[in-house]
Amino acid sequence: MDVICWQGDITTLKVDAIVNAANTSLLGGGGVDGAIHRAAGGALLEACKKFNGCATGEARITPGFNLPARYVIHTPGPIWKDGKHHEQELLSQCYQNSLKLAQEYGCESIAFPAISTGVYHFPLKLATEIAVNTIQDYCLASDYDPQIILVAFDANTQQVYQAVFNQFGLDDKNK
Ligand code: AR6
């Protein structure tokens, strides 16, 4: 499994696909969603309108337009309430469904932001464990081995990523 963590702005990455922590309207917002729409240009919003929204845990793919990335995979993460409203399962589905689309579109490199851990308040360590577990399980079960970058925007997220990577016995090669 080829997974690394990296601190920086996901919109700068020249990968096959970047994942967007969207909301169910798919019509843009703040945080990483806002940054992706700004960098991609207005054509991204036009492409997103055609989906008429997307359920939490599902995913949709568009071109990257003005981004260096070829595709954007949009997935609305769960809003954290108390952990008793299927939040963990829904977050895992975000990673699974994003990987499924990436595989269908032949992506060899995919970058994920820390889905749901910003304004949706999903606990960061638990979210990171779910991300790594789900990626590991998906790649094993589907014979898919792309390069995966978990992108931390801030230093705190990067520290938690590194701690979880150590816990999972992964190399925390930071490019
Ligand atoms: N590159 C990488 N990561 C980023 C960037 C960036 N340019 N900007 C922010 N992050 P959030 P959510 C990190 O709030 O919790 C939007 O309004 C950020 O530091 O963007 O899933 C949507 O429209 C945090 O670690 O997403 C939804 O309404 C992570 O991305 C809602 O927010 C996720 O934070 C989704 O909330």
Boltz pocket constraint, residues with backbone or C-beta under 6 A from the ligand:
constraints:
  - pocket:
      binder: B
      contacts: [[A, 8], [A, 9], [A, 10], [A, 11], [A, 21], [A, 22], [A, 23], [A, 28], [A, 29], [A, 30], [A, 31], [A, 32], [A, 33], [A, 34], [A, 35], [A, 77], [A, 113], [A, 114], [A, 115], [A, 116], [A, 117], [A, 118], [A, 119], [A, 120], [A, 121], [A, 151], [A, 152], [A, 153], [A, 154], [A, 157]]
      max_distance: 6.0
